[in-house]
Amino acid sequence: VNQPDPAGPDTGSPGPPPAAEIPFIDQLRRCIDERQADGQGLALLLVDCGLIGRVDALWGYQVGDVVRARLVSALREEVLRPGDLIGELGRDDVACVLSAIEDPQMALLAAEKLLRTMNAPLWLGEEEIYASPSIGIAAFRGQEGNAESLMRQAKSACVAASGLAGHIALYDAGQDAQASRLVQESRLRSAIEEDALELVFQPQIDLHFGQIMGVESMLRWRDGTRDLVPMRDAIAVAEAGGMVTKLISSVLNRALRNCSEFRYQAGLDLRIAINLPARGLLHTEIAELVERALRTWALRAGRLVLEIDDISVLQTHPEAQAAIWRLHEMGVKLSIDDSRAPLSSLFHLAKLPFNELKIDLSVAPDWMADTKSEGVLRSLVELAHRLELEVVAFGVQDDAAAARLVELGCDFMQADFRGPPVDPKEFVARFAG
């Protein structure tokens, strides 16, 4: 039986839509406007359930919808207050807004309660399943901002929370750097695939004969910005994106190709040094990559010097030691290029087949005026020679410093005043006979 409408006849003037029909982002904007007006704070908790996608894959989307509805209902009934908001952003993402808070600590307490609620077991028939939630918190306390930036901050914190034992993280600006790594990975991948990595080359001078004996290649990747990315950082980006061997192969082949051009275009038969972060030695195919590149560009193995920058890796990873010995057996020269290495590491390094030690003089710019600093340098040179290592000094300031290095027995140097790093074309123009 039809009952009369208690509200009376329809006047044709609809009221405001229920909150459930308003997009979540609009609800969040309205809440922010209210907090800007009354000076109170709010907090956005972004939850990655870590479960729905797996349920979809095992039991189907309909079951996934049921599980998600259970979780959302539990959050609404057991964690949130009547005036708080909840929004389902994706299969596994749920946003909760504490619409008015006086202290950000309340957001942490709510997140902990939320985590306890979501960690309770869910039953699907006879199967007991658990969520794997991570919670990112972004707080708004009357400052300038908008819903979009608050959502981004909460997502950045949520990504950080996934790597923490407690699975809860408050947003801070440092988390944006982690998120930007994805952009770096994409740019590096494109640079490798398009053979667009830039190398510059700096001459290495034989201090006894005053002639160029070699060249060091240096990666100059700018990551789409003006700032140069050091090789060590490029390797870190490559590791995150699973591109380490591709990066090393690209640098190797480009450097050896340029070295071949120096030989045929300028008559410069030089050895070439390439930075190889020690973590690159953890990849078993490194020796094969080097061997293939040497064959491709017809370079004798003894003309290639690989500079290892973090020798502590060799002490803790047997696979890195195995790679060092394999490269040595191929005839490749190996250089220690680690100014941070502790003296105790030398006992370990004495057992490994290195050929060269690089000494960074920039850490003691006044070494010529300080007898103790010069004594340290003299001792390092003597020790290196006792270990049958040649010595390359870099960061040499002028001809007077170069002359003093000769007296101390140093073998080679790299110095901007004798030749700054330049691109291959300029290198040929400057140093061709």
Buried (B, 14 or more C-beta within 10 A) or exposed (E): EEEEEEEEEEEEEEEEEEEEEBEBBEBBBBBBEEBBEEEBBBBBBBBBBBBBEBBBEEBEEEBBBEBBEEBBEBBBEEBBEEEBBBBBBEBBBBBBBBBBBEEBEBBBEBBBBBBEBBEEEBEBEEEEBEBBBBBBBBBBBBEEBBBEEBBBBBBBBBBBBBEEEEBBBBBEEEBEEEEEEEEBBEBBBEBBEEEEBBBBBBBBBEBEEEEBBBBBBBBBBEBBEEEBBBBBBBBBBBBBBEBBBBBBBBBBBBBBBBBBBBBEEBEBEBBBBBBBBBBBBBBEEBBEBBBBBBEEBEBEBEBBBBBBBBBBBBBEBEEBBEBBEBBBEBEBBBBBBBBEBEEEBBEBBEEBBBBBBBBEBEEBEEBBEEEEBBEBBBEBBEBBBEEEBBBBBBBBBEEEBBEBBEEBBBBBBBBEEBBEBBEBEEBBEEBEE
